[in-house]
Amino acid sequence: MAAFQERVFSGVQPTGNLHLGNYLGAIKRFVELQTKYDCIYCVVDLHAITVWQDPAELTKNIREVTAAFIACGIDPTKHIVFNQSQVHEHAELAWVFNCVARLGWLNRMTQFKEKAGKDRENASVGLYAYPSLMAADILAYRATHVPVGEDQKQHLELTRDIAQKFNNDYAERIASLGFKDGFFPLTEPLISGPATRVMSFRDGTKKMSKSEPSDYSRINLTDDADAIAQKIRKAKTDPEPLPGEEKGLESRPEADNLVGIYAALADTTPAEVLKQFGGAQFSTFKNALVDLSVAKLGPIGAEMKRLVQDPAHIDGILADGAARASKIAAPVIRSVKDIVGLVHS
Ligand code: TYM
């Protein structure tokens, strides 16, 4: 690893309402990592169009995710914030990776299976090749660390497989061009903390997601205090009081989920939360969770709503970020062309 400069990369799709899972599993972590690493945070619009997007909605959603990044505390002047389609190196490298990745590897991807559903013949080619583009996002910057929620783990394993195969296939060429330890790093996923998999409020065994039809299944980052309170009060629970220790959360998925959310929002651990609330009824705990959620999420939603009023300002941030991202990615892609044997100017 020593040969690679440490760098964080991550992305979020602009496909509709950002929710508490996106915040706790990803964006909140992005914010924290800014003090330790150089970070690149990307609104992955090319990933979004692997399933149909209404064009006007897509534009709006790209700006909304950008607003969320900034409202949550990402600094686009110290770090880089941009939308994927403005840096053509992502798509270029994805093609090379399509030629490195094996069909057998992509056939194993559970996200494709879930998203394509039963009508697989009718899924886009882009949806199938999605993980190659994701590997390209990361490796165009030779990023070493990628913060994500639990659901992206398999895609990050594939990214490592692609990097490794590229390094092996072209090992001689890579060494002759003077690169030590291979050309691409084997990226480390950063998946940790109490909320790597936030679950639906209606069913503690299902992931909280943008695509679940019921809005009561999730808290959106733009929900106001009333909506947040209502959704938490209606969230499914079980009849027992909260346990005093984490072991007592086993086989209680809804309780486990709400305790994890509380811990993540309060920057503490589930064990600490249970020390405070062990023995309490859900009604008491939910009141505390409402207060905490409104205090933490309210200002973010308000700031997002303020920022999206000025699309020109957001577009300026994205253009500036894209120009800076491209400066890092362009020489990487030139080296890839040298390694592969493609003629370029
Ligand atoms: P996306 O847009 O679905 O989600 C963005 C981030 O939110 C996390 N997340 C969750 N975390 C905890 N609990 C949940 N219920 C939950 N739902 C979503 C996701 O794990 C993710 O970190 N393929 C990626 C986007 C992507 C990307 C990349 C990420 C494209 N290129 C390169 C990292 C690096 C995706 O669809 O995320």
Boltz pocket constraint, residues with backbone or C-beta under 6 A from the ligand:
constraints:
  - pocket:
      binder: B
      contacts: [[A, 9], [A, 10], [A, 11], [A, 12], [A, 13], [A, 14], [A, 20], [A, 21], [A, 22], [A, 23], [A, 24], [A, 25], [A, 26], [A, 27], [A, 44], [A, 47], [A, 133], [A, 134], [A, 137], [A, 138], [A, 146], [A, 147], [A, 148], [A, 149], [A, 150], [A, 151], [A, 152], [A, 155], [A, 195], [A, 196], [A, 197], [A, 198], [A, 199], [A, 207], [A, 208], [A, 209]]
      max_distance: 6.0
